[in-house]
Amino acid sequence: MKLVQRFFLTAVFAALSVSVFAAGVVGTWHGKVLIDSSKLPPAKTPEQQRNMAMALNMVKQVQITMNFKADKTYTASAKGGMIRKQDQSDSGTWSQSGNIVTITPKKKMATQKQKSENLVMSADGRTMTVTIPSGGFGGKVVFTK
């Protein structure tokens, strides 16, 4: 009997954990681009150093907003920094398995190798992080609610 109770309690806890994670995704998240500058190649000239500093400063100014909806769709927009002419926007669907939230845009951008991206939700549900795949420079976007 104790084994059945233990199994039941474990199953209930697991079901509640999944629903709490899913409920935690829904809402508006604000992203900040982080680049590990120690992984960038060294500048060879003072001009290259100035250009790198200017580019990093522009990246820091990018504002990304993602809105995850209960119907498993999302919208995203980015503005500021290097995005000068108009806001960049995206939309698609999302799914979740454990602490991994997968977004699949309606349209694949030319620079993407794969169509979907995985965001990792922190254990406390307060942040989601996605690694920037290009260049191997330790870049990531950290989203907070």
C-alpha positions in Angstrom: 0.0 0.0 0.0 2.8 2.4 0.8 4.3 1.8 -2.6 1.1 2.8 -4.3 0.8 5.9 -2.2 4.4 6.9 -2.9 3.8 6.3 -6.7 0.6 8.3 -6.6 2.2 11.2 -4.7 5.2 11.2 -7.2 2.8 11.2 -10.1 0.8 14.1 -8.7 4.0 16.1 -7.9 5.3 15.5 -11.5 2.0 16.6 -13.0 1.9 19.7 -10.9 5.6 20.5 -11.8 4.9 20.3 -15.5 1.8 22.5 -15.2 3.7 25.1 -13.1 6.5 25.2 -15.7 4.0 25.6 -18.5 2.1 28.3 -16.7 5.4 30.0 -16.0 6.1 30.3 -19.7 2.9 32.3 -20.6 3.4 36.0 -20.4 5.8 38.7 -21.6 9.5 38.2 -21.4 12.2 40.8 -22.0 15.5 39.7 -23.4 19.0 41.0 -23.0 21.9 40.0 -25.3 25.0 39.0 -23.4 28.4 38.5 -25.2 31.4 37.0 -23.4 34.0 39.5 -24.7 36.8 37.3 -23.5 35.9 34.8 -26.3 36.2 37.4 -29.0 39.3 37.4 -31.2 41.8 40.1 -30.1 41.8 43.4 -32.1 44.9 43.8 -34.2 44.7 47.6 -34.5 43.3 50.4 -32.4 40.7 51.0 -35.1 39.5 47.4 -34.8 39.3 47.8 -31.0 37.1 50.9 -31.4 34.9 49.1 -33.9 34.6 46.1 -31.7 33.7 48.3 -28.7 31.1 50.2 -30.7 29.6 46.9 -32.0 29.4 45.4 -28.5 27.8 48.7 -27.2 25.2 48.4 -30.0 24.4 44.8 -29.2 23.9 45.8 -25.5 21.2 48.3 -26.7 19.1 45.7 -28.5 15.7 45.1 -26.7 14.0 41.8 -27.3 10.4 41.2 -26.2 8.7 37.8 -26.4 5.0 37.2 -25.6 4.1 33.6 -25.0 0.4 32.9 -25.2 -1.6 30.1 -23.5 -2.7 28.8 -27.0 1.0 27.8 -27.6 1.7 30.7 -30.0 4.2 33.5 -29.5 5.2 36.8 -30.9 8.6 38.4 -30.7 10.1 41.8 -31.5 13.5 43.3 -31.4 14.5 47.0 -31.6 17.4 49.3 -30.8 21.1 48.9 -31.2 21.9 47.6 -34.7 18.3 47.4 -35.6 17.8 50.9 -36.9 15.2 51.1 -39.7 12.3 49.3 -38.2 11.6 46.8 -35.5 12.2 43.1 -36.4 9.4 40.8 -35.5 8.6 37.1 -35.5 5.8 34.8 -34.6 5.2 31.1 -34.4 4.4 28.3 -32.0 6.0 27.1 -28.8 6.1 23.8 -26.9 7.7 22.7 -23.6 9.3 19.5 -22.4 10.6 19.8 -18.9 12.7 23.0 -18.6 13.2 23.2 -22.4 10.9 25.7 -24.3 11.1 25.2 -28.1 10.0 28.0 -30.3 9.3 27.4 -34.0 8.9 30.5 -36.1 6.4 30.6 -39.0 9.2 31.6 -41.3 12.8 30.5 -41.2 15.3 33.3 -41.5 18.1 32.9 -44.1 20.7 33.1 -41.3 19.2 30.2 -39.3 20.6 26.7 -39.7 17.6 25.1 -38.1 14.0 26.2 -37.9 13.4 26.0 -34.2 15.3 27.2 -31.2 15.5 25.9 -27.6 15.3 28.1 -24.6 16.3 26.7 -21.2 14.1 27.8 -18.3 15.8 28.2 -14.9 14.7 26.0 -12.0 13.0 28.9 -10.4 11.1 29.8 -13.6 12.4 33.4 -13.6 14.7 33.3 -16.6 14.9 31.6 -20.0 18.2 31.5 -21.9 19.0 30.8 -25.5 22.5 30.4 -26.9 23.5 32.5 -29.9 24.8 30.0 -32.3 27.0 32.1 -34.6 30.7 32.6 -34.2 31.3 30.6 -31.0 31.7 33.9 -29.0 29.8 32.8 -25.9 26.7 34.8 -26.8 23.3 34.3 -25.3 20.0 36.0 -24.7 18.6 35.9 -21.2 14.9 36.6 -20.9 13.2 37.7 -17.7 9.5 38.2 -16.9 
